Amino acid sequence: MTQGSVLGPLIFNIYSNNIPTVITYSKTVLFADDTTINCIGKNIHQLQIQMNQDLGQLNKRFRANQPSVNTSKRKYMLIEKQECYQQKTPNLTINDDNLDRVQSTKFIGLYIDEYL
């Protein structure tokens, strides 16, 4: 896909609009060319299992359709009510690469941190 082409936005929409149908446990937020997946779990172990399953499904889809994924943006953040996850860091991977945990990020133009 050529950036700036007339068909570029249409092709991108075809690639990205069915992402919510690929994953099982997470909810998606699609905004322009950014995709965020959100998962809720009762404990850190459950979150890790569910997120890794969904990330695996996304990875299969991306490899089959070959859209480019910005590896520098593949990060995760735990949002919590209490400091229950602070000492625990799940191992989240995509394509055998670990995702980096961040304490804050920009989300649709707003900066949020892990305590909202």
Buried (B, 14 or more C-beta within 10 A) or exposed (E): EEEEEEEEEEEBEEBBEEBBEBBEBBEBEBEEEEBBBEBEBEEBEBBBBBBBBBBBBBBEBBEEEEBEBEEEEBEBBBEEEEEEBEEEEBEBBBBEEEBEBEEEBEEEEEEEEBEE
